Amino acid sequence: MTHSKTDTYTGIQALRFVAAMMVVFSHVTSMLVDRYQSSSVGRWSTGHAGVDIFFVISGFVMYQSFQPLRARADGWRLFLSRRLIRIVPLYWMATTLKVALVLAVPSLAATSKIAFSHLVASYLFLPLLAPAGVAVPFMPVGWTLNYEMFFYCLCSIALFAAVSPFVFSTIVLSALVVFGFAHEQSAPLETSYTNPIVVEFILGMGVAKLTRGRASAHSLVSCAMIAAGASLILLAEPDPTVSRPFTWGVPAALIVLGAAQLEGVLRKVLPRVLLLLGDSSYALYLVHTFVVPVVGLALMRTRWANSWMVLATAAAVSAGVSVAVHKLVERPMTDKLKRLLPVQFRYSDSTLLREREKN
């Protein structure tokens, strides 16, 4: 079985939800340990590997996205405009909501102090030290989006220069990592973009190149890839740093590769609700940071609640709220912004690809 070059991979879409929920679980368990000194639920740091799965998926999806645009002179502009519409509005809304909450509830300022330069950098997706001395945005989960936007810019530059985004991004990101190993870094901008985690975008593009337009592997082989990747992540040391692309990145690539190769089966069996949750994964990644503390505060004050109940409830409520935000806010807003684009920018990737193949 082969896929259209721009088909939506339902397995990859469902995997987005799995990755986002892994991050949610890790944050809920950290809250229970740090804030409520829970001993029944330990800190599940392995859940942070959901970010690595996200980065590999991002490389995979971007490879699919920029292929039909390479023949267009304005392909870079179309690519970047789509990425900005997809990422920026909801993130800015979440950041602004947090600013409003901190201003409205002064007690929150103890952990989320506002500094003008740091806030501007957060809105612009630039790494800068927070007042607390850590290199994370005002919305801490936004650290991953700083990497995403940097990757998108590299792909856009390559499209503008009419060179392969895959080759260009691979060279630049690899060079940055090598430079990071060779020279001690101190500034947030340097330490961020020379972090070996950027290699995971290359892994994702490699997986896409490997699977693009080729027959899928046997189902048992694909399942073995997914099982092997998941096992390696679960067995790895929690929160690796320099070795992260190997301990979590490579296993994440195995999972994504297995899911992509298994698409012929997954497309038939995955329930629509799981795909909806996958569509809502970006909203889940952002809104759970608001939902989890509220659920924890509400339940831990009751006599009958326990840590496992908090974990399950916080995850379920976060998923439910994310679907609502996706359907009522994110999707309508994205559709409206797309309609503001020039007519020639409104085509889907599949339409662009058909035009390219005709010519």
Stockholm file with secondary structure:
# STOCKHOLM 1.0

chainA/1-359         MTHSKTDTYTGIQALRFVAAMMVVFSHVTSMLVDRYQSSSVGRWSTGHAGVDIFFVISGFVMYQSFQPLRARADGWRLFLSRRLIRIVPLYWMATTLKVALVLAVPSLAATSKIAFSHLVASYLFLPLLAPAGVAVPFMPVGWTLNYEMFFYCLCSIALFAAVSPFVFSTIVLSALVVFGFAHEQSAPLETSYTNPIVVEFILGMGVAKLTRGRASAHSLVSCAMIAAGASLILLAEPDPTVSRPFTWGVPAALIVLGAAQLEGVLRKVLPRVLLLLGDSSYALYLVHTFVVPVVGLALMRTRWANSWMVLATAAAVSAGVSVAVHKLVERPMTDKLKRLLPVQFRYSDSTLLREREKN
#=GR chainA/1-359 SS CCCCTTCCCHHHHHHHHHHHHHHHHHHHHHHHHHTTCCSSSCCCGGGGHHHHHHHHHHHHHHHHHHGGGTTCTTHHHHHHHHHHHHHHHHHHHHHHHHHHHHHHCGGGGGTSCCCHHHHHHHHTTCCCCCTTSCSCCSSGGGHHHHHHHHHHHHHHHHHHTTSCHHHHHHHHHHHHHHHHHHSCCCSHHHHHHTSGGGHHHHHHHHHHHHHTTSCCCCHHHHHHHHHHHHHHHHHSCSSCSTTHIIIIIHHHHHHHHHHHHTHHHHHHHSCHHHHHHHHTHHHHHHHHHHHHHHHHHHHHTSSSCCHHHHHHHHHHHHHHHHHHHIIIIIHHHHHHHHHTSCGGGCCCHHHHHHHHHHC
#=GC SS_cons         CCCCTTCCCHHHHHHHHHHHHHHHHHHHHHHHHHTTCCSSSCCCGGGGHHHHHHHHHHHHHHHHHHGGGTTCTTHHHHHHHHHHHHHHHHHHHHHHHHHHHHHHCGGGGGTSCCCHHHHHHHHTTCCCCCTTSCSCCSSGGGHHHHHHHHHHHHHHHHHHTTSCHHHHHHHHHHHHHHHHHHSCCCSHHHHHHTSGGGHHHHHHHHHHHHHTTSCCCCHHHHHHHHHHHHHHHHHSCSSCSTTHIIIIIHHHHHHHHHHHHTHHHHHHHSCHHHHHHHHTHHHHHHHHHHHHHHHHHHHHTSSSCCHHHHHHHHHHHHHHHHHHHIIIIIHHHHHHHHHTSCGGGCCCHHHHHHHHHHC
//
